[in-house]
Structure formats: structure tokens, C-alpha cells
Amino acid sequence: MSDQAIAAKHRVNRNTVLLCIQKGLRFGIEAALGELPRPGKPRRVSDDAIAWVQHCACQKPKELGYAQELWTYRLLTMHVRRHCRAAGYPELEQVSRSKLHKILTQAELRPHKVRYYVERRDPEFEQKMAAVLHVYKEVEILNNGLLRGQIKEPSIVTVSYDEKPGIQAIAPMSPDRPPIPGQHPSATRDYEYKRLGTVSLLAGLDLHSGLVTEIVSDSHKSKDFIQFLQKLDLAYPPTAVLRLILDNHSAHISKETQAYLTTLPQRFQFVFVPKHGSWLNLVENLFSKMTRTMLREIRVDTKQELIERIHLYYRETNADPVIFRWKYKMDEIVIV
């Protein structure tokens, strides 16, 4: 194919085709597809200077004698200008904030930010996670059998349980103002409020029916957990085994709780999620939905009103229950 034909096919000038061929013959195909270095002003900041700036950004300011915990661009720019000559990079004495931002951006560094993670402190994390996922797999098989009519009632009822402490009862100091067409598109509220105290929610989510069993208390101690177990015991047939997925909170393994469990042998089974593994507990999704829909911006006149509205929320939830299903890593679990 001729140069002119190639140019016509790709809708470019013939000189562009000739230049690309010349670069390919001289420097190789990769060079032909890109741009060659062009003449211009030489670089003022060397690679070693850039590496030194990145090294400074990767240290905490307090390690270099500053009070701040994290860098700001202003502080880092000042530090670089002040110490660059002693470090052997005098070309950085006039470095600008925008140049510093470019250096950090190219290295994908954001030293003014903090991202949190959870350290894995449970040496048996994998085994405990596998045990929880194994339970979810059993629940999935049982639910499929219930749906097809192959099973009437599960002999083991699995309940995902947790506490949500510290729900605040907040009272408004002035009445809210409703939206007004053409004037106020949303409700308006006085900034001042009064704290009336907090309550703790203890709730269990039935993974077969989606029904929620809950109690609301001023605390979440052993006596409150036992009270929840008693309510759960009354809600199910006496022949069923109640298997709870829960965390390793002290109230769940206390002497008081163990003493109560001995009065109902074979009634309850506990499956503990690993430490820092609360995300494995499906009831957390229920709490998340509650926080986003019911507790968001809530105001009450009394603490008792908050308790009543929480119970009302779960009565409404149980009137149209949703069966939560676990999906993460389920394909890796095999029931033998």
C-alpha cells in the first residue's frame, strides 16, 4: 500500500505517514506511535529532588518537628523550601504549591488525607468467617426448600443478632416548620435542641422469614441480653433450636448468660463472628437501613416516644418482611 493510500485511509496528511515511517525505521514501532522528545527548556527539578520531596511527604510532620499530624500543602511547601539546600537540592528553593501538587499527584500521594482500615487481630479470623458463611449457606439451602414446599418448618432457626447502643433521644426547642410551595422547599428546623438521653436496641433478624424480634432498653448488659433471649424463646415453637449469629460481646458470654442458658439446654446455639468482623453479621444491614430511613433527623418530645417509635418501626417492618441474603464469597462455601 502506498503512502498516499495509507494517508487517505486514515484521513491524515501524507507527510504524517512519512514521518511515522521514518520514526519507526529509526527508533522502532513504539517510538513511531508516540512523540519524540522535543527541544526546549531543560528540567529544573531532578528526579532525585522529586524523590526527596516524595520522601518528605511520606513522613509525618511531627516526626520532623512540627505540631501538625498531617501535612498541608502550605506546610509541606515551607518545609521543602527551608530544607532543600541542606538536602542537596537547591533548585527547590522557589518551588511553588502547584508544582508540589503536581509532584505528589504524579506519585499518587495525598499526605493531607487519612484512610482507615481494620487490623486483623483475631488469629482465627478465617476459620470463624468460614463457620459463619457455612451457616449462611445452610440457611440458603433451607430457604430454597421452604420456597419449593419441600420443608414445612426448619428444625434450626437462624437469627442474626446484634445491639445498636447509644440511640439519642433529641428534643427540638422550637416546632419544625413544614415545607411551603414557592417559599420553603424542605422542612426547616431550629438549630438548638435538647438531649433527653440514649437507649439501646437489641434486635434479632430471622434469616428464614425476615421477621425481627427486638427489645429497647437503657443499657445492653447481660440482663438485657437475657431479656431478649426470653422474648425470642417465646416467639418460636419449643422444639426448634435457635441458632444466633452474634459477636463476642461480654454480655453474650457472661456468667449470668451462661446460667440462663443452662436452664434451657439445647435451645440456643451461638455462632460467633470473628473480632472486628461485625460486617459478617446480616443484622447490620437492617440497622443501616433503620439509620438511613427512620433515625435520620429524628426528633422526639420524650425518651418514651423514641422507644415507642422504634417498636412501631419494627411492627411496620414485620408487616412486610424482607428476607436478607448473604452473597459475598458464598460460591466458595460447600456443604458436605
C-alpha positions in Angstrom: 0.0 0.0 0.0 1.4 3.4 -1.0 2.0 6.4 1.3 -0.8 8.2 -0.3 -3.3 5.3 0.1 -2.4 5.0 3.8 -2.9 8.7 4.3 -6.3 8.6 2.5 -7.5 5.6 4.5 -6.6 7.2 7.9 -7.6 10.7 6.8 -4.2 12.3 7.6 -1.6 14.2 5.6 0.9 12.2 3.6 3.8 13.9 5.5 2.4 12.5 8.7 2.6 9.0 7.3 6.2 9.6 6.0 7.2 11.0 9.4 5.7 8.0 11.2 7.5 5.5 8.9 10.8 7.3 9.4 10.5 7.2 13.2 9.6 3.5 13.0 12.6 2.7 10.9 15.0 4.7 13.1 13.7 4.2 16.6 11.2 1.3 16.5 7.5 0.8 16.4 6.8 2.0 19.9 8.6 5.3 19.2 6.7 5.7 16.0 3.3 5.6 17.8 4.3 8.3 20.3 6.1 11.7 20.4 9.8 12.1 20.4 11.5 14.4 22.9 11.5 17.9 21.6 13.9 20.8 22.1 13.0 23.2 24.9 14.0 24.5 28.3 15.8 21.8 30.4 14.2 20.5 33.5 14.8 22.5 36.7 13.9 19.7 39.2 15.8 16.5 39.0 14.5 13.0 39.7 16.4 12.8 42.9 14.8 16.1 44.1 11.4 14.8 43.3 12.2 11.6 45.2 13.3 13.6 48.2 10.0 15.6 48.1 8.0 12.4 48.0 10.1 11.0 50.9 9.2 14.1 53.0 5.6 13.7 52.2 5.6 10.1 53.3 6.7 11.2 56.8 4.5 12.6 59.5 5.1 16.3 60.2 5.5 15.5 63.9 8.5 13.3 63.0 10.1 16.4 61.5 9.5 18.7 64.5 6.1 20.1 63.6 2.9 20.2 65.7 0.6 19.0 62.9 -0.4 15.4 62.5 -0.9 15.7 58.7 0.7 17.8 56.0 -1.0 20.7 54.4 0.3 21.9 51.1 1.4 25.2 52.7 3.3 23.4 55.4 5.0 21.0 53.1 5.9 23.7 50.7 7.5 25.7 53.5 9.4 22.6 54.7 10.8 21.8 51.3 11.9 25.4 50.7 13.6 25.6 54.1 15.5 22.3 54.0 16.1 21.6 50.3 19.6 23.3 50.2 20.8 21.2 53.2 19.5 18.1 51.5 21.4 19.0 48.3 18.5 20.2 46.1 18.8 24.0 45.9 16.6 24.0 42.8 13.6 23.5 45.1 14.1 26.8 47.0 11.5 28.5 44.8 9.1 25.5 44.3 5.5 26.6 44.1 2.5 25.0 45.7 1.2 24.0 42.2 4.5 22.3 41.4 4.4 20.5 44.7 0.9 19.4 44.0 1.9 18.1 40.6 4.8 16.1 42.1 2.6 14.5 44.6 -0.2 13.8 42.2 2.1 12.0 39.8 3.2 9.8 42.6 -0.5 9.3 43.7 0.3 10.7 47.1 -2.2 12.6 49.3 -0.4 13.2 52.6 -3.2 15.5 53.8 -5.7 12.6 53.9 -6.2 9.6 56.2 -7.8 6.4 55.2 -8.9 4.0 57.9 -8.5 0.2 57.9 -9.2 -2.6 60.4 -6.2 -4.5 61.7 -6.9 -8.2 61.8 -6.4 -9.1 65.4 -8.2 -12.4 65.6 -5.7 -15.3 64.7 -8.7 -17.5 63.9 -10.4 -15.0 61.6 -10.6 -17.2 58.6 -11.9 -20.2 60.5 -14.6 -18.2 62.2 -15.6 -16.4 59.0 -15.9 -19.8 57.3 -18.1 -21.0 60.1 -20.4 -18.0 59.6 -20.5 -18.4 55.9 -21.2 -22.1 56.3 -24.3 -21.1 58.4 -25.4 -18.7 55.6 -25.1 -21.5 53.1 -27.2 -23.8 55.2 -29.8 -21.0 55.5 -29.9 -20.5 51.7 -30.5 -24.3 51.2 -33.2 -24.4 53.8 -34.9 -21.3 52.4 -34.9 -22.8 48.9 -36.5 -25.9 50.4 -39.2 -23.8 52.2 -39.9 -21.9 49.0 -40.4 -25.2 47.0 -42.5 -26.7 49.7 -40.0 -29.5 50.4 -39.6 -28.3 54.0 -42.5 -27.1 56.2 -40.5 -25.7 59.1 -36.8 -25.6 59.7 -35.7 -27.6 62.7 -32.9 -25.0 63.3 -34.0 -21.3 63.1 -31.1 -19.0 62.4 -31.3 -15.5 63.8 -28.8 -12.7 63.1 -28.4 -10.7 66.4 -26.7 -7.5 67.5 -27.1 -4.4 69.6 -27.4 -0.8 68.5 -26.4 1.2 71.6 -26.5 5.0 72.0 -29.6 5.9 70.0 -30.1 9.5 71.0 -33.4 11.0 72.1 -33.2 14.6 70.9 -36.0 17.1 71.6 -36.5 20.2 69.5 -36.5 23.6 71.3 -39.0 25.0 68.7 -41.6 23.3 66.5 -40.4 22.3 63.0 -41.8 24.3 60.1 -43.3 22.3 57.2 -42.4 22.9 53.5 -44.3 25.7 51.8 -44.7 25.6 48.0 -42.8 28.5 46.4 -41.2 29.6 49.7 -39.5 26.7 51.6 -38.8 23.5 49.5 -38.0 21.5 52.7 -38.8 21.4 56.3 -36.9 23.9 58.4 -35.7 23.4 62.0 -34.2 25.4 64.8 -30.6 24.7 65.4 -31.0 24.3 69.1 -32.0 21.1 70.7 -32.1 19.2 74.0 -30.7 15.8 74.8 -33.0 13.5 76.7 -30.7 10.5 77.0 -30.0 7.4 75.0 -31.5 3.9 74.5 -30.0 0.6 73.3 -31.7 -1.5 70.7 -31.3 -5.3 70.9 -32.6 -7.0 67.8 -32.6 -10.4 66.1 -33.3 -10.9 62.4 -34.9 -14.2 61.4 -33.0 -15.2 58.2 -35.8 -17.5 57.1 -38.8 -15.2 57.4 -37.3 -11.7 57.7 -39.2 -11.1 60.9 -37.5 -9.0 63.6 -37.6 -9.6 67.3 -36.5 -6.5 69.3 -36.3 -5.0 72.8 -35.3 -1.4 73.7 -33.5 -0.8 76.9 -31.5 1.8 78.7 -28.4 -0.5 78.5 -27.2 -3.6 76.8 -25.9 -5.6 79.7 -26.3 -9.3 80.5 -29.7 -8.8 82.0 -30.9 -7.1 78.8 -29.5 -9.8 76.6 -31.2 -12.4 78.8 -34.5 -10.5 78.4 -34.0 -10.6 74.6 -33.4 -14.4 74.7 -36.6 -14.8 76.8 -38.6 -12.9 74.2 -37.0 -14.9 71.4 -37.8 -18.2 73.3 -41.5 -17.3 73.5 -41.7 -16.3 69.8 -40.8 -19.8 68.4 -42.0 -23.4 68.9 -40.3 -25.1 71.9 -39.0 -27.9 69.7 -37.0 -25.6 67.5 -33.3 -24.9 68.0 -32.5 -21.2 67.9 -29.1 -20.5 66.4 -27.8 -17.0 66.9 -25.1 -15.3 64.8 -23.6 -12.7 67.1 -20.3 -11.0 68.2 -18.2 -11.9 71.2 -19.6 -9.1 73.5 -19.0 -9.7 77.2 -22.8 -9.9 77.8 -23.0 -12.8 75.4 -20.6 -15.0 77.4 -21.1 -13.7 80.9 -21.8 -15.9 83.9 -25.4 -14.6 84.1 -26.0 -15.5 80.4 -24.4 -18.9 80.8 -26.5 -19.6 83.9 -29.7 -18.7 81.9 -28.7 -21.0 79.0 -28.3 -24.0 81.4 -32.0 -23.6 82.2 -32.9 -24.3 78.5 -30.5 -27.0 77.4 -30.2 -27.5 73.6 -32.5 -24.5 73.0 -29.8 -21.9 71.9 -26.7 -22.3 69.7 -24.3 -19.4 69.4 -22.1 -18.8 66.3 -19.6 -16.0 66.9 -18.3 -13.7 64.2 -14.6 -13.0 64.4 -13.2 -10.0 66.2 -13.6 -6.9 64.0 -15.9 -9.0 61.8 -19.3 -7.4 62.5 -19.7 -6.8 58.8 -20.3 -10.5 58.5 -23.5 -10.2 60.6 -26.5 -9.6 58.3 -28.4 -7.7 61.0 -26.0 -4.8 60.4 -27.8 -4.3 57.1 -31.1 -4.0 59.0 -29.5 -1.4 61.4 -28.1 0.5 58.4 -31.5 0.7 56.8 -33.1 1.8 60.0 -30.5 4.6 60.5 -31.0 5.9 57.0 -34.8 5.8 56.9 -36.2 6.1 60.5 -33.5 7.6 62.8 -32.2 10.2 60.3 -33.0 13.7 61.6 -35.4 12.2 64.2 -36.8 14.5 66.9 -38.9 13.4 69.9 -40.6 15.1 72.8 -39.7 12.4 75.3 -37.5 9.4 75.6 -40.5 7.1 75.8 -41.7 8.5 72.4 -38.4 7.3 70.9 -38.9 3.8 72.3 -42.5 3.7 71.0 -41.4 4.8 67.6 -38.7 2.2 67.4 -41.2 -0.5 68.2 -43.6 0.9 65.7 -40.9 0.9 63.0 -40.4 -2.9 63.6 -44.1 -3.6 63.6 -44.2 -1.9 60.2 -41.2 -3.9 59.1 -42.7 -7.2 60.2 -45.9 -6.4 58.4 -43.9 -6.6 55.1 -40.8 -8.5 56.0 -37.7 -8.8 53.7 -35.5 -11.9 53.8 -31.9 -10.7 53.8 -29.5 -12.9 51.8 -25.7 -13.1 52.1 -23.8 -13.1 48.8 -20.2 -12.4 49.5 -17.9 -15.5 49.0 -20.9 -17.8 49.0 -19.7 -19.6 45.9 -16.6 -20.7 47.9 -18.7 -22.5 50.5 -19.6 -26.1 50.0 -21.9 -28.1 52.3 -20.7 -31.6 52.8 
